[in-house]
Amino acid sequence: MIKNTYTVIGVMSGTSLDGIDLVHVSFYKGETWTFKMHYSETVPYSKLWKEQLQHGIRLNSKDLKALDAAYTSYLAIVISTFIQKHQIKDLDAVCSHGHTILHQPEKGLTLQIGNLPQLADEIGVQVVCDFRKQDVALGGQGAPLVPVGDALLFSEYDYCLNLGGFANVSFKSEDIRIAYDICPVNIVMNPLAEKLGFSYDDKGKIAAKGKILPELLNDLNALSYYQKTPPKSLGLEWVIKYVFPLINSQIHTIPNLLHTFSEHLAMQLAANFIEDATILITGGGAFNTYLLKRLKFHKNLKISIPNKEIIEYKEALIFGLLGVLKLRGEINCWASVTGARKDHVSGVIYKKK
């Protein structure tokens, strides 16, 4: 049944492996879409789960199938606990991204685990999930998917930039939405900070103490991905193949590596914006004041940092909206963004038994 108000839980697990983001949110359909976030929470991954998800790409099909089942059950426990903790009732759906293990759209492959039918059974709520697979089957990148939400919920900005495991941007160009991954961010920065005993580089303080490594900076900036035109997207495989070998070949201190990588990020980000543009920045990288300082050094920009809840939960929020659009039978994936053969209604609906 099509209606004007939907209450859902949006669930997101990003490549930076910070944890599982959950947001209880209501969406209202008037002349435009509006929303109200009720509760939000991040459930950090244990060391064991983080290792399992990091190494999932190396598993054979049998072990990967087992990991998928185990992760789906774990996700169900996390979501059920969130529902019980906040005494949430009358949900239209749980809208879940799952966790990306494999993303090779050029080969027609993408895999997000945690999207099995058992999720709806174990939670006891209707689930909308597995948003990327159909787009890749239609010849698209399967990413980024958030730009639909950027356009419907945050259209007042010239650009919407998310700094998570990867940096992705979306913007309007000649009446169509363009979006793509720019470069890796926390998927590289966090493992470096972990070598010093920190889960991340708080506000970029470690990076700020380092020095530039010119050869590494040049090699990073010379990576061929940056010359490709959109639609384009990045995955862990690309980072393992091209970025980690460059960083690991350097016998240097962690501050110098973080400093150089931050400069690389600032340069790559700046190259994608026009002067004096308004930019909404979300994701964990929005708290990295050193990185934002270097971005402003390379390009004059009007940067807007929203409240903490939107910074941390914008992707989970938008996957909630993508699920609502799926329930309404409305397009939630644009060919102009992903390169698919057509706009389409993406995702799978699982009814509780």
C-alpha positions in Angstrom: 0.0 0.0 0.0 1.4 3.4 -1.0 1.2 6.0 1.8 2.8 9.3 2.8 4.6 8.2 6.0 7.0 5.3 6.5 8.9 4.4 9.6 11.9 2.1 9.0 15.3 1.1 10.4 18.2 1.9 8.0 21.3 -0.4 8.4 24.7 0.2 7.0 28.1 -1.5 7.3 30.9 0.4 5.5 34.3 -0.7 4.2 36.1 1.1 6.9 34.7 -1.6 9.4 33.9 1.0 12.1 30.8 -1.1 12.9 27.1 -1.5 12.0 25.2 1.8 11.8 21.5 1.7 12.7 19.0 4.6 12.5 15.3 4.5 13.3 13.8 7.1 11.0 10.4 8.3 9.7 10.1 9.6 6.1 7.3 11.9 5.0 6.2 12.4 1.4 4.9 15.8 0.6 6.0 18.1 -2.3 9.4 16.9 -1.3 10.7 14.1 1.0 11.5 15.0 4.6 12.7 12.9 7.5 13.0 12.7 11.3 15.6 10.6 12.9 14.4 9.0 16.2 17.3 6.8 17.4 20.7 6.0 16.0 23.6 3.8 17.1 26.8 2.3 15.9 27.6 -1.3 17.1 31.4 -1.7 16.8 32.8 -4.9 15.4 34.7 -7.3 17.6 38.2 -8.0 16.7 37.1 -11.5 15.4 34.3 -10.1 13.2 36.6 -7.4 11.8 39.2 -10.0 10.9 36.6 -12.3 9.3 35.2 -9.5 7.2 38.6 -8.3 6.2 39.6 -11.8 5.0 36.3 -12.6 3.4 37.6 -11.8 0.0 40.0 -14.7 0.2 37.5 -17.4 1.1 36.4 -20.2 -1.2 32.7 -20.4 -2.2 31.8 -22.9 0.6 33.4 -20.8 3.4 32.0 -17.6 2.0 28.5 -19.1 2.0 29.0 -20.1 5.7 30.3 -16.5 6.5 27.2 -15.1 4.8 24.8 -17.2 6.9 26.7 -16.4 10.1 26.9 -12.7 9.4 23.1 -12.6 8.5 22.4 -14.2 11.9 24.7 -11.7 13.7 23.1 -8.8 11.9 19.7 -10.1 13.0 20.8 -10.1 16.6 22.2 -6.6 16.3 19.0 -5.2 14.7 16.7 -7.1 17.2 18.7 -5.8 20.1 18.4 -2.2 18.7 14.6 -2.7 18.4 14.2 -4.0 21.9 16.5 -1.4 23.5 14.5 1.5 22.0 11.1 -0.3 22.2 10.5 0.3 18.5 7.1 -0.8 17.2 5.1 -0.5 14.0 8.0 -0.7 11.6 7.3 -0.7 7.8 10.6 -2.4 7.2 14.3 -2.9 8.0 16.3 -1.6 5.1 19.8 -3.1 5.1 22.8 -2.7 3.0 24.7 -5.7 4.3 28.5 -5.8 4.1 30.5 -5.7 0.9 32.9 -8.5 0.6 33.4 -8.5 -3.2 33.0 -5.7 -5.7 34.2 -6.2 -9.2 31.5 -4.6 -11.4 33.8 -4.7 -14.5 33.4 -8.5 -14.2 29.7 -8.3 -13.4 30.4 -9.3 -9.7 29.3 -7.8 -6.4 28.6 -9.5 -3.1 27.1 -8.0 0.0 26.7 -10.6 2.8 24.0 -10.4 5.4 21.2 -10.2 2.8 19.7 -13.7 3.1 15.9 -14.3 3.5 16.5 -15.6 7.1 17.1 -11.9 8.2 13.4 -11.2 8.0 12.5 -14.4 9.8 15.0 -13.8 12.6 14.1 -10.2 13.2 10.4 -10.7 12.7 10.1 -7.6 10.5 9.9 -7.2 6.7 13.3 -6.6 5.2 14.4 -4.7 2.1 18.0 -5.4 1.1 20.6 -6.4 -1.5 20.4 -3.1 -3.4 23.6 -3.5 -5.6 23.3 -6.8 -7.3 20.6 -5.8 -9.8 22.4 -2.7 -10.9 25.6 -4.7 -11.7 23.5 -7.2 -13.6 22.2 -4.3 -15.7 25.8 -3.3 -16.6 26.2 -0.7 -13.8 28.8 -0.2 -11.2 26.4 -1.0 -8.4 27.7 2.1 -6.7 27.3 4.6 -5.4 23.7 4.3 -4.4 23.5 7.1 -1.9 23.1 9.9 -4.6 19.3 9.3 -4.9 19.0 10.3 -1.3 21.4 13.2 -1.8 19.1 14.5 -4.5 15.8 13.9 -2.5 17.0 15.0 1.0 20.0 17.4 0.5 19.4 19.1 -2.8 20.4 22.6 -1.4 24.1 21.8 -1.7 26.2 21.9 -4.9 28.0 18.7 -3.8 27.4 15.9 -1.3 30.7 14.4 -0.2 30.9 11.3 2.0 34.3 10.5 3.6 34.0 6.9 4.8 36.0 3.9 3.7 36.1 5.6 0.3 35.3 9.2 -0.7 32.2 9.4 -2.9 30.6 12.5 -4.3 27.3 13.3 -6.0 26.1 16.5 -7.7 23.7 17.7 -10.3 25.0 18.3 -13.8 22.7 19.5 -16.6 19.6 18.1 -14.9 21.0 14.7 -14.2 22.7 13.3 -11.0 26.4 12.4 -11.4 28.1 10.4 -8.7 31.3 8.3 -8.3 34.0 7.2 -5.9 36.9 9.6 -5.8 39.5 7.8 -3.7 40.1 5.6 -0.7 40.0 7.3 2.7 39.5 5.4 6.0 40.0 2.0 4.5 43.7 3.1 4.2 44.0 5.6 7.1 42.5 3.4 9.8 44.8 0.5 9.4 47.8 2.9 9.6 46.5 4.4 12.8 45.9 0.9 14.2 49.6 0.2 13.9 50.1 2.9 16.6 47.3 1.4 18.8 44.5 3.8 17.7 41.3 2.8 15.9 41.6 5.9 13.8 43.6 9.2 13.5 41.5 11.5 15.7 41.1 14.8 13.9 44.1 14.0 11.8 46.5 14.8 14.7 48.9 12.1 13.8 49.0 13.1 10.2 49.6 16.7 11.1 52.8 15.8 12.8 54.3 14.0 9.8 56.2 15.1 6.7 55.6 14.7 3.0 57.2 11.8 1.2 57.4 13.2 -2.3 57.9 9.9 -4.1 55.0 8.2 -2.4 52.8 11.3 -3.1 53.6 11.3 -6.8 53.1 7.5 -7.1 49.7 7.7 -5.4 48.5 10.7 -7.5 49.7 8.8 -10.7 47.3 5.9 -10.1 45.3 5.4 -13.4 41.9 5.3 -11.7 42.0 9.0 -11.2 42.1 9.6 -14.9 39.0 7.5 -15.6 35.7 9.3 -16.3 32.5 8.4 -14.3 30.7 6.2 -13.7 33.4 4.5 -11.7 33.7 2.9 -8.3 36.3 1.5 -6.0 36.5 -1.6 -3.8 38.9 -3.3 -1.3 40.4 -5.3 -4.2 41.7 -2.1 -5.8 43.2 -0.9 -2.6 44.9 -4.2 -2.0 46.3 -4.3 -5.5 47.4 -0.7 -6.0 47.5 1.3 -2.8 48.8 -0.9 0.0 51.8 -2.1 -2.1 52.9 1.6 -2.5 52.5 2.3 1.2 54.1 -0.9 2.4 57.1 -0.3 0.2 57.9 2.8 2.3 60.2 2.4 5.3 58.9 5.4 7.1 57.1 6.4 10.3 53.3 6.2 10.5 52.9 10.0 10.9 54.8 10.5 7.6 52.7 7.9 5.8 49.4 9.5 7.2 50.6 13.0 6.4 51.4 12.0 2.8 48.2 10.1 2.3 46.2 13.0 3.7 47.9 15.3 1.2 47.1 12.9 -1.6 43.4 12.8 -0.5 43.2 16.6 -0.3 44.6 16.9 -3.8 42.3 14.3 -5.3 39.2 15.6 -3.5 39.9 19.2 -4.5 40.3 18.3 -8.2 36.7 17.2 -8.3 35.1 20.5 -7.2 34.6 24.0 -8.7 35.7 27.1 -6.8 33.4 28.5 -4.2 31.0 25.5 -4.3 28.9 24.5 -1.3 29.7 21.1 -0.1 27.9 18.9 2.5 30.5 16.6 4.1 29.5 13.5 6.0 31.1 10.2 7.1 33.9 9.7 9.7 36.3 11.8 7.6 34.2 14.9 8.4 35.8 14.9 11.9 39.3 14.9 10.4 40.0 18.6 10.7 43.5 18.3 9.4 42.3 16.7 6.1 39.6 19.4 5.7 42.2 22.1 6.3 44.3 20.7 3.5 41.3 20.4 1.2 40.6 24.1 1.7 44.2 24.9 1.0 43.9 23.3 -2.4 40.5 24.7 -3.3 38.4 27.6 -2.0 35.2 25.9 -0.9 32.2 26.6 1.3 32.2 23.5 3.5 29.1 22.6 5.6 29.4 20.0 8.4 26.0 18.9 9.6 25.0 17.7 13.1 26.9 14.7 14.4 23.9 12.4 13.8 23.8 13.1 10.1 27.6 13.0 9.8 27.7 9.5 11.2 24.4 8.0 10.0 23.7 9.6 6.6 24.4 6.4 4.7 22.2 4.3 7.0 19.5 7.0 6.7 19.6 7.0 2.9 19.5 3.2 2.7 16.3 3.5 4.7 15.0 5.8 2.0 16.1 3.5 -0.8 14.1 0.8 1.0 11.0 3.0 1.2 11.3 3.8 -2.5 11.5 0.0 -3.2 8.3 -0.5 -1.2 6.6 2.2 -3.2 7.8 0.7 -6.5 9.7 3.9 -7.3 13.1 4.2 -9.0 15.9 4.3 -6.5 18.9 3.7 -8.8 19.8 6.0 -11.6 21.7 5.0 -14.7 23.4 8.4 -14.8 25.0 7.5 -11.5 26.0 3.9 -12.0 26.2 3.5 -15.7 23.5 0.8 -15.8 21.4 0.3 -19.0 18.4 2.0 -17.4 17.0 3.6 -14.3 15.4 0.9 -12.1 13.9 -0.1 -8.8 16.6 -1.9 -6.9 16.5 -4.2 -3.9 14.9 -7.4 -2.7 11.9 -7.6 -0.3 11.7 -10.4 2.2 8.5 -10.9 4.1 8.6 -12.3 7.6 7.1 -15.8 7.9 
